[in-house]
């Protein structure tokens, strides 16, 4: 699979946070142009999704991770709004349930994987287990693991790599997006949310508390991306301080990926073509 290169993190295990920005290039910050790019990409995605469904050989899994207020929900809504909802499923992963905690950490995401011909969207994902849980190791007690020593994180990275490699071998195209927002921009958005009566319902006291762990989260993201961005399941680090540019970049990456597949509508066999001709003649002569 020839994945797009722009915004793609290193796939050789050497991703460094200092190499990426939270703002797009100055030449790509114009709102109207980014909205035009998004509209164009969504229209192309609609057509590609129809062929993906008819072709039936590939599933597409889109994974979105980000700090709070980076824009995951809005980006998913903006990018997916133009496609047939019958061909797309969005799963938002919250705090694990009792049933989910009784299984291995990949169990709950495995149940939500898209079938061939479908697009699956994960709003948060199995990566929470090497991000939030790594920043807050006290959460591990609820998982009742037989042993969670120093090797746990390396073992989880290895499990994720193997899991995603297995999916890729079996026809799942995996795109992972980290919407990379700055601490300053997140602060501005959280204050804006608090000040807006129609957005206050989104506020969670934990969002502010988690800012105290910003440095730990950045280290966790750097490690997770470095350990799991691979040629078959790349991470895309999308600058998230400019929402319009971010959404356009995500949409264009998905479109460029689907265009690189050898998608096509199935050809109708000769015997079925003859049956179609008979059906047409019957309808015409009614």
Buried (B, 14 or more C-beta within 10 A) or exposed (E): EEBBEEBBBBBEEEBEBEEBEBBBEEEBBBEEBBBEBBBBBBEBBBEBBBBBBEBBEBBBBBBBBBBBBBBBBEBBEBBBEBBEEEBBBBBBBEEBEEEBBEEEBBBBBEEBBBEBBBBBBBBBBBBBBBBBBBBEEEBBEEBEEEEBEEEBBEEBBEBBBEBBBEBBEEBBBBBBBBBBBBBEBBBBBBEEBBEEEEEEEBBEEEBBEBBEBBEBBBBBBBBBBBBBBBEBBBBBBBBBBBBBBBBBBBBBBBBBBBEEBEBEEEEEEEEEEEEEEEEEEEEEEE
